[in-house]
């Protein structure tokens, strides 16, 4: 299962812009480099990052997992987290600390 645009909780046109494609060729995704910048207002990039985050997930991620990651990005992500690598590290560190699992 992969996370689709139609499944995103904040796909109402107020949170994300959809006019730019995700930077799937960024060094973060191709080489693991932490130097690339993440644009949290780009819906395509958020969607791609969430799917990338769960590609090595043990077992099959559920819709709730995907939406929890989206909610963390939208509401909890510190504004100083700019790189893809830093963002993924933060999500993994705070995953269990975030009490609300969306259903």
Secondary structure, 3 states (H helix, E strand, C coil): CCCCHHHCCCCCCCCCECCCCCCCCCHHHHHCCCCCECCCCEHHHHHHHHHHHCCCCCCCCCHHHHHHHHHHHHHHCCCCCCEHHHHHHHHHHHCCCCCCCCC
